[in-house]
Amino acid sequence: MRPFVEKYGHRLTSSGHLSETIPLSLDKEKETLKTDISDGDEFSVMFDGSCRLGEVLAIVLRYIDTRWNIQQRLLKLETLAKSLKSQELAQRLIHCLAVEFSVHPELILCATKDSAAVNEAALNQVKFYFSNLFSITCFNHVIDNAGKKFQFRILDTFIRHWNSMFSQSPAVRLAWKTKTGKVMRTTSATRGIEDLAPALHAHLLEIFDSPEDVADFKLEIADLIDALDGFAQIVQLGAYPNCTALSRERANGNQVIFNQLLERVKSCIKPGFQYYLNKVNIEFYDIMRAFRGARLCCPVQVQGLQPTIESLELLRKFPFLDDDAIINGLGQELPNYLALSDGVQVQTEDDRVKWWARNASTLPKWAAVVRKILLVQPSSGAAERVFSLLNSTFSKGQETALEETVEASIMLKYNSTQRGKAQ
């Protein structure tokens, strides 16, 4: 922050001078943010809360600038005295977007948040104001919650003790810091490895000293491998190749035991699968259909999809595209789009965006829709990165830092990084 305030002629000779200039720095950044977002025509918002260093709310705005650069800006980082209720969160979202940064309500097309009930309730309350809002629950949180519902008797115990033991190892901590540049967090701030390691080692040996536990351990690992393979193939519950082979080997020809083993090990992952399938196939049905329709906007995938006029109806799952004029306009340009995309080979997401930037004047209707869909994010990772930055910048020993100091420091660091990406 020192270079920033000295740039505007404020000399820093003591810590007191810095504290006096923090409000100025924050005001300057907010004015810069208003200039930044004036380059966007429509927006999406990502927000989340964290309790890593007290209760904190982060609000990130996403937009596409006139040069087709995808931009994100941290508009607000607020430390809170307590967790917000849905009405309080709704008020803060409206105040930040509409009052502080004067974003017109019809220009906010999408909001992405985690699966906390308070977030969904808050969005339901702001939809009266942001009429085009498409609410997205972070898919990363859904997958994480599905994984937490897996129920492994031996594997869970093993992983818990294994991680605890190695997080206490000086050699492992050094290797971790060398690899990541960050200090590994340990499970205990007071006890050393000389206290913990023997007990943890004994717990692990208890598993391997029991033939039955070892056999179950192998089955559970196989079950996890099959489960991950199932997720990769859009949750195919019918095939368990590793579990089947190990269960057959352990049953030694006894069909009854084989069926019991296979059923038992499948029950470990079924709660996670059922949670995932319920979310994807029921609760998020319209969202999944919308993302399926979004594939039409990829100049590579559209070659294989070969859409018709009827195929475009799927795009109506995006509330901001549920308009006859928009869909009819896409239909009129569809033959030209298919001709232009024929044989196109682009490898990265950035290359796909650049392709649309080059062809925006030829396909104005499609380009306008692509700019909208690029705002829709299935993950609240942008807000999570704010919390990671907060965690690395302010340690536990700096919990007494002034709220304005925290907000100004993180906003300047996050937004300067985002501005650098577009240069």
C-alpha positions as CSV (number, residue, x, y, z in Angstrom):
1,M,0.0,0.0,0.0
2,R,3.0,2.3,0.6
3,P,3.7,2.8,-3.2
4,F,0.1,3.7,-3.7
5,V,-0.2,6.4,-1.2
6,E,3.3,7.9,-2.0
7,K,2.2,8.0,-5.7
8,Y,-0.3,10.7,-4.6
9,G,2.2,12.7,-2.7
10,H,1.6,11.4,0.9
11,R,4.8,10.9,2.7
12,L,5.0,8.0,5.2
13,T,7.3,8.7,8.1
14,S,5.5,6.8,10.7
15,S,2.8,4.1,11.2
16,G,0.4,6.8,12.1
17,H,0.7,8.4,8.7
18,L,-0.3,5.1,7.1
19,S,-3.4,4.7,9.2
20,E,-4.4,8.3,8.2
21,T,-4.1,7.5,4.5
22,I,-5.9,4.2,4.5
23,P,-9.4,5.7,4.0
24,L,-7.9,7.8,1.2
25,S,-6.5,4.6,-0.4
26,L,-9.8,2.9,-0.1
27,D,-11.7,5.8,-1.6
28,K,-9.2,6.0,-4.5
29,E,-9.6,2.3,-5.2
30,K,-13.4,2.5,-5.3
31,E,-13.2,5.4,-7.8
32,T,-10.9,3.3,-9.9
33,L,-13.3,0.4,-9.7
34,K,-16.1,2.6,-10.9
35,T,-14.0,3.5,-13.9
36,D,-13.1,-0.2,-14.5
37,I,-16.6,-1.5,-14.5
38,S,-17.9,1.3,-16.7
39,D,-16.2,-0.7,-19.5
40,G,-18.7,-3.6,-19.0
41,D,-22.2,-3.7,-20.4
42,E,-23.5,-6.6,-18.2
43,F,-22.4,-8.3,-15.1
44,S,-22.5,-11.3,-12.8
45,V,-21.7,-11.4,-9.1
46,M,-20.0,-14.0,-6.9
47,F,-20.2,-13.7,-3.2
48,D,-19.3,-15.8,-0.2
49,G,-18.5,-15.6,3.5
50,S,-15.6,-16.9,5.6
51,C,-14.7,-17.2,9.3
52,R,-11.0,-17.8,8.9
53,L,-10.1,-14.5,10.5
54,G,-13.5,-13.6,11.9
55,E,-16.6,-13.3,9.8
56,V,-15.9,-11.8,6.4
57,L,-18.1,-11.1,3.3
58,A,-16.5,-10.9,-0.2
59,I,-18.4,-9.6,-3.2
60,V,-16.8,-10.0,-6.6
61,L,-18.1,-8.6,-9.9
62,R,-17.4,-10.2,-13.3
63,Y,-17.8,-8.6,-16.7
64,I,-16.5,-8.6,-20.3
65,D,-14.8,-5.4,-21.3
66,T,-15.0,-3.9,-24.8
67,R,-11.9,-5.8,-25.9
68,W,-13.5,-9.1,-24.9
69,N,-11.3,-9.5,-21.9
70,I,-12.9,-11.4,-19.0
71,Q,-12.6,-9.1,-15.9
72,Q,-13.2,-9.7,-12.2
73,R,-13.1,-7.1,-9.5
74,L,-13.4,-7.3,-5.7
75,L,-16.0,-4.6,-4.9
76,K,-16.3,-5.3,-1.2
77,L,-14.5,-7.1,1.6
78,E,-16.4,-6.5,4.8
79,T,-15.5,-7.8,8.3
80,L,-18.5,-8.6,10.3
81,A,-19.3,-8.8,14.0
82,K,-21.4,-11.9,13.4
83,S,-22.8,-14.1,10.7
84,L,-25.4,-12.3,8.5
85,K,-29.0,-13.3,8.3
86,S,-30.5,-13.6,4.8
87,Q,-32.2,-10.2,5.0
88,E,-29.0,-8.5,6.1
89,L,-27.1,-10.2,3.3
90,A,-29.7,-9.2,0.7
91,Q,-29.4,-5.6,1.9
92,R,-25.6,-5.6,1.6
93,L,-25.7,-7.0,-1.9
94,I,-28.2,-4.3,-3.1
95,H,-26.3,-1.5,-1.3
96,C,-22.9,-2.6,-2.7
97,L,-24.1,-3.1,-6.3
98,A,-26.8,-0.5,-6.7
99,V,-25.9,2.2,-4.3
100,E,-22.0,2.2,-4.0
101,F,-21.3,1.3,-7.6
102,S,-24.5,2.4,-9.3
103,V,-24.9,-0.9,-11.3
104,H,-28.3,-0.9,-13.0
105,P,-30.4,-3.8,-11.6
106,E,-31.3,-5.1,-15.1
107,L,-27.5,-5.5,-15.9
108,I,-26.9,-8.1,-13.2
109,L,-27.6,-11.4,-15.0
110,C,-26.2,-14.0,-12.6
111,A,-25.2,-14.6,-9.0
112,T,-23.0,-17.5,-7.9
113,K,-22.8,-18.6,-4.2
114,D,-22.0,-21.7,-2.1
115,S,-24.7,-24.0,-0.9
116,A,-25.4,-22.3,2.4
117,A,-29.1,-21.8,2.9
118,V,-28.7,-18.2,4.0
119,N,-27.2,-17.4,0.5
120,E,-30.1,-18.9,-1.4
121,A,-32.6,-17.1,0.9
122,A,-30.8,-13.8,0.3
123,L,-30.9,-14.2,-3.4
124,N,-34.6,-15.0,-3.3
125,Q,-35.1,-11.6,-1.5
126,V,-33.1,-9.6,-4.1
127,K,-34.7,-11.0,-7.2
128,F,-37.5,-8.4,-6.9
129,Y,-34.8,-5.8,-7.6
130,F,-32.5,-7.8,-9.9
131,S,-35.2,-9.2,-12.2
132,N,-32.9,-11.0,-14.7
133,L,-30.9,-12.8,-12.0
134,F,-29.9,-16.4,-12.6
135,S,-29.0,-18.1,-9.3
136,I,-26.1,-20.7,-9.5
137,T,-25.0,-22.8,-6.6
138,C,-21.2,-23.6,-6.7
139,F,-20.7,-27.0,-8.2
140,N,-17.4,-27.4,-6.3
141,H,-19.3,-27.3,-3.0
142,V,-21.8,-29.8,-4.3
143,I,-19.0,-32.3,-5.2
144,D,-17.2,-31.6,-1.9
145,N,-20.4,-32.3,0.1
146,A,-21.0,-35.5,-1.9
147,G,-17.5,-36.6,-0.9
148,K,-18.2,-35.9,2.7
149,K,-21.1,-38.3,2.6
150,F,-19.0,-41.2,1.7
151,Q,-18.9,-43.6,4.7
152,F,-15.7,-45.7,5.0
153,R,-15.1,-47.6,8.2
154,I,-11.3,-48.2,7.8
155,L,-10.3,-45.7,5.1
156,D,-11.6,-42.7,7.0
157,T,-9.7,-43.7,10.2
158,F,-6.5,-44.4,8.2
159,I,-6.5,-41.1,6.4
160,R,-7.2,-39.1,9.6
161,H,-4.2,-40.7,11.4
162,W,-2.0,-40.7,8.4
163,N,-2.5,-36.9,7.7
164,S,-2.0,-36.1,11.4
165,M,1.2,-38.0,11.6
166,F,2.8,-36.5,8.5
167,S,1.6,-33.0,9.2
168,Q,3.8,-33.3,12.4
169,S,6.9,-34.4,10.5
170,P,9.6,-31.8,10.1
171,A,10.8,-33.4,6.9
172,V,7.3,-33.3,5.4
173,R,6.7,-29.7,6.5
174,L,10.0,-28.7,4.9
175,A,9.1,-30.5,1.6
176,W,5.7,-28.9,1.6
177,K,7.1,-25.4,2.1
178,T,9.7,-26.0,-0.6
179,K,7.0,-27.2,-3.0
180,T,4.3,-24.7,-2.3
181,G,6.1,-21.8,-0.7
182,K,3.7,-21.9,2.2
183,V,4.0,-23.2,5.8
184,M,2.0,-26.4,6.4
185,R,-0.6,-26.1,9.1
186,T,-0.2,-28.6,11.9
187,T,-2.9,-30.4,13.8
188,S,-1.6,-29.1,17.2
189,A,0.0,-25.8,18.2
190,T,1.4,-27.2,21.5
191,R,2.3,-30.8,21.1
192,G,5.4,-31.9,19.1
193,I,5.9,-34.9,17.0
194,E,7.7,-36.7,19.9
195,D,4.3,-36.7,21.7
196,L,1.9,-37.4,18.8
197,A,3.8,-39.7,16.4
198,P,3.9,-42.9,18.7
199,A,0.2,-42.8,19.3
200,L,-0.6,-42.1,15.7
201,H,1.8,-44.9,14.6
202,A,0.1,-47.3,17.0
203,H,-3.4,-46.5,15.6
204,L,-2.1,-47.2,12.1
205,L,-0.6,-50.5,13.2
206,E,-3.9,-51.5,14.7
207,I,-5.4,-51.5,11.3
208,F,-2.6,-53.5,9.7
209,D,-2.5,-56.0,12.5
210,S,-6.1,-57.0,11.8
211,P,-6.5,-59.2,8.7
212,E,-10.2,-58.3,8.5
213,D,-9.4,-54.6,8.7
214,V,-6.7,-54.9,6.0
215,A,-9.1,-56.8,3.7
216,D,-11.8,-54.1,4.3
217,F,-9.2,-51.4,3.7
218,K,-8.4,-52.9,0.3
219,L,-12.1,-53.1,-0.6
220,E,-12.7,-49.5,0.5
221,I,-9.8,-48.2,-1.6
222,A,-11.2,-50.1,-4.6
223,D,-14.6,-48.7,-3.8
224,L,-13.2,-45.2,-3.8
225,I,-11.4,-45.7,-7.1
226,D,-14.6,-47.1,-8.7
227,A,-16.5,-44.2,-7.3
228,L,-14.2,-41.6,-8.8
229,D,-14.4,-43.4,-12.1
230,G,-18.1,-43.3,-11.8
231,F,-18.1,-39.5,-11.3
232,A,-15.8,-39.2,-14.3
233,Q,-18.4,-41.0,-16.4
234,I,-21.3,-39.0,-15.1
235,V,-22.0,-41.2,-12.2
236,Q,-22.4,-44.7,-13.6
237,L,-23.6,-46.7,-10.6
238,G,-23.6,-50.1,-12.4
239,A,-19.9,-50.9,-12.8
240,Y,-17.5,-51.6,-9.9
241,P,-14.6,-53.4,-11.6
242,N,-12.1,-53.2,-8.7
243,C,-14.7,-53.9,-6.0
244,T,-16.0,-56.9,-7.9
245,A,-12.6,-58.4,-8.4
246,L,-11.5,-58.0,-4.8
247,S,-14.9,-59.2,-3.4
248,R,-14.7,-62.3,-5.6
249,E,-11.2,-63.0,-4.5
250,R,-12.1,-62.6,-0.8
251,A,-15.3,-64.7,-1.1
252,N,-13.2,-67.6,-2.6
253,G,-16.1,-68.9,-4.6
254,N,-18.9,-68.4,-2.1
255,Q,-21.6,-66.5,-3.9
256,V,-23.4,-65.5,-0.8
257,I,-20.3,-63.9,0.8
258,F,-19.5,-62.3,-2.5
259,N,-22.9,-60.6,-2.7
260,Q,-22.6,-59.5,0.9
261,L,-19.2,-58.0,0.4
262,L,-20.2,-56.2,-2.8
263,E,-23.3,-54.8,-1.2
264,R,-21.5,-53.6,1.9
265,V,-18.8,-51.8,0.1
266,K,-21.3,-50.2,-2.3
267,S,-23.2,-48.8,0.7
268,C,-20.1,-46.8,1.6
269,I,-20.5,-44.5,-1.4
270,K,-24.2,-44.6,-2.1
271,P,-25.1,-41.7,0.3
272,G,-22.6,-39.5,-1.6
273,F,-23.9,-40.6,-5.0
274,Q,-27.5,-40.2,-4.1
275,Y,-26.8,-36.7,-2.8
276,Y,-25.0,-35.8,-6.0
277,L,-27.7,-37.3,-8.3
278,N,-30.4,-35.6,-6.3
279,K,-28.7,-32.2,-6.8
280,V,-27.9,-32.7,-10.5
281,N,-31.0,-34.4,-11.7
282,I,-33.6,-32.7,-9.5
283,E,-32.6,-29.6,-7.7
284,F,-30.2,-28.3,-10.4
285,Y,-32.1,-29.7,-13.4
286,D,-32.8,-26.4,-15.1
287,I,-29.2,-25.2,-14.4
288,M,-27.7,-28.4,-15.9
289,R,-30.0,-28.0,-19.0
290,A,-28.8,-24.4,-19.3
291,F,-25.1,-25.4,-19.3
292,R,-25.9,-28.1,-21.8
293,G,-27.4,-25.4,-24.0
294,A,-24.3,-23.3,-23.5
295,R,-22.2,-25.8,-25.4
296,L,-23.8,-24.3,-28.6
297,C,-21.7,-21.2,-28.0
298,C,-18.4,-23.2,-28.4
299,P,-17.2,-23.0,-32.0
300,V,-15.6,-26.5,-31.6
301,Q,-18.4,-28.4,-29.9
302,V,-21.1,-26.9,-32.2
303,Q,-19.5,-28.8,-35.1
304,G,-20.4,-32.1,-33.5
305,L,-23.8,-31.0,-32.1
306,Q,-25.0,-29.6,-35.5
307,P,-27.9,-27.7,-33.9
308,T,-31.2,-27.0,-35.5
309,I,-33.6,-24.1,-34.9
310,E,-35.3,-26.3,-32.3
311,S,-32.0,-26.9,-30.5
312,L,-31.8,-23.2,-29.6
313,E,-34.8,-23.5,-27.4
314,L,-32.6,-25.0,-24.7
315,L,-30.9,-21.6,-24.3
316,R,-34.2,-20.3,-22.8
317,K,-33.1,-22.0,-19.5
318,F,-31.0,-18.9,-19.0
319,P,-33.6,-16.4,-17.7
320,F,-31.9,-13.5,-19.5
321,L,-32.2,-15.4,-22.9
322,D,-35.8,-16.4,-22.5
323,D,-36.9,-13.9,-25.2
324,D,-38.4,-14.6,-28.7
325,A,-36.4,-11.8,-30.3
326,I,-33.1,-13.3,-29.0
327,I,-33.8,-16.9,-30.0
328,N,-35.1,-15.8,-33.4
329,G,-32.0,-13.7,-34.0
330,L,-29.8,-16.7,-33.2
331,G,-31.8,-18.8,-35.6
332,Q,-31.3,-16.3,-38.4
333,E,-27.5,-16.4,-37.9
334,L,-27.2,-20.1,-37.3
335,P,-26.3,-21.1,-40.9
336,N,-23.5,-18.5,-41.0
337,Y,-22.3,-19.6,-37.5
338,L,-22.1,-23.3,-38.6
339,A,-20.2,-22.3,-41.8
340,L,-17.7,-20.1,-39.9
341,S,-17.1,-22.7,-37.2
342,D,-16.6,-25.6,-39.7
343,G,-13.1,-27.0,-39.2
344,V,-12.2,-24.5,-36.4
345,Q,-9.6,-25.9,-34.0
346,V,-9.0,-24.0,-30.8
347,Q,-7.4,-25.6,-27.7
348,T,-8.0,-23.3,-24.8
349,E,-10.9,-21.3,-23.3
350,D,-9.0,-18.1,-24.1
351,D,-8.7,-19.1,-27.7
352,R,-12.4,-19.6,-27.9
353,V,-13.1,-16.2,-26.5
354,K,-10.6,-14.7,-29.0
355,W,-12.5,-16.5,-31.8
356,W,-15.7,-14.8,-30.8
357,A,-13.9,-11.4,-30.6
358,R,-12.7,-11.8,-34.2
359,N,-16.2,-12.9,-35.5
360,A,-18.4,-10.6,-33.3
361,S,-19.1,-8.3,-36.2
362,T,-20.1,-11.2,-38.5
363,L,-22.3,-12.9,-35.9
364,P,-23.5,-10.0,-33.8
365,K,-26.5,-11.9,-32.3
366,W,-24.5,-14.9,-31.3
367,A,-21.6,-12.7,-30.0
368,A,-24.1,-10.8,-27.8
369,V,-25.4,-14.1,-26.3
370,V,-21.8,-15.4,-25.8
371,R,-20.9,-12.3,-23.8
372,K,-23.8,-13.0,-21.5
373,I,-23.1,-16.7,-21.0
374,L,-19.4,-16.0,-20.3
375,L,-20.6,-14.2,-17.2
376,V,-22.2,-17.3,-15.8
377,Q,-19.8,-19.2,-13.5
378,P,-20.5,-22.6,-12.0
379,S,-18.1,-22.0,-9.2
380,S,-17.6,-19.3,-6.4
381,G,-13.9,-19.8,-6.7
382,A,-13.3,-16.1,-7.3
383,A,-14.6,-15.4,-3.7
384,E,-12.5,-18.3,-2.4
385,R,-9.4,-16.8,-3.9
386,V,-10.1,-13.6,-1.9
387,F,-10.1,-15.6,1.3
388,S,-6.9,-17.3,0.4
389,L,-5.3,-13.9,-0.2
390,L,-6.7,-12.7,3.1
391,N,-5.3,-15.7,4.8
392,S,-1.8,-15.3,3.3
393,T,-1.7,-11.5,3.9
394,F,-3.0,-11.4,7.5
395,S,-2.0,-14.0,9.9
396,K,-3.7,-15.0,13.2
397,G,-1.3,-12.5,14.9
398,Q,-2.9,-9.7,13.0
399,E,-6.5,-10.2,13.9
400,T,-6.6,-6.8,15.6
401,A,-5.8,-5.0,12.3
402,L,-8.3,-2.2,11.5
403,E,-11.2,-3.2,9.3
404,E,-10.2,-0.5,6.8
405,T,-6.6,-1.8,6.7
406,V,-7.8,-5.3,5.8
407,E,-10.3,-4.1,3.2
408,A,-7.9,-1.7,1.5
409,S,-5.0,-4.1,1.5
410,I,-6.9,-7.0,0.0
411,M,-8.9,-5.0,-2.5
412,L,-5.7,-3.3,-3.8
413,K,-3.8,-6.6,-4.1
414,Y,-6.7,-8.6,-5.6
415,N,-7.7,-5.9,-8.1
416,S,-4.2,-4.9,-9.2
417,T,-3.6,-8.6,-10.0
418,Q,-6.8,-8.8,-12.1
419,R,-5.9,-5.6,-13.9
420,G,-2.4,-7.0,-14.7
421,K,-4.0,-10.1,-16.3
422,A,-5.7,-8.0,-19.0
423,Q,-2.6,-6.1,-20.0
